[in-house]
Amino acid sequence: MWALLLTLLLVGCASTSSNSSGRSAGSAAAVVQGYEAAFNAHSPEQVGRWLHEELSWLAIDGDQVRVEARGRAAMLQWLQGYFAQLPDVRAQIETFHGDGRYVAVHECLSWRHEGQARQQCAHGTYEIDNGLIRRVWYWPVEG
């Protein structure tokens, strides 16, 4: 589940205007940024606007690929519990690579647990289909 936790971040817009990063708001990177903003707002409803109905959230571990969530509804249900468990979790994308159908990211999640600051970072790749996140692959948490 930590892989899924790490994967739930990213930001963007589906229009054709520019955002503050200078990317076209209709770009794949902007979709991921829009997802991150919705995640940071802790709003499953807003997150759902960025997810394809047939979303697949995948965790890569060595030569194994595990399905963490299949479908928008399953992801949003998982997020409700996740946000309840970690009410101060925040996502931040450190780097973006590419802006076609696929966007690779290095993303960090931060939160507090028993008064201690925590952070996890991982690499992920998002596949964008018609302005929605269709598939996400995340590699193991670093460190």
Secondary structure as GFF3:
##gff-version 3
##sequence-region A 1 143
A	DSSP	alpha_helix	2	7	.	.	.	ID=ss1
A	DSSP	alpha_helix	28	40	.	.	.	ID=ss2
A	DSSP	alpha_helix	44	48	.	.	.	ID=ss3
A	DSSP	beta_strand	51	61	.	.	.	ID=ss4
A	DSSP	beta_strand	64	70	.	.	.	ID=ss5
A	DSSP	alpha_helix	72	85	.	.	.	ID=ss6
A	DSSP	beta_strand	90	97	.	.	.	ID=ss7
A	DSSP	beta_strand	102	113	.	.	.	ID=ss8
A	DSSP	beta_strand	116	129	.	.	.	ID=ss9
A	DSSP	beta_strand	132	138	.	.	.	ID=ss10
###
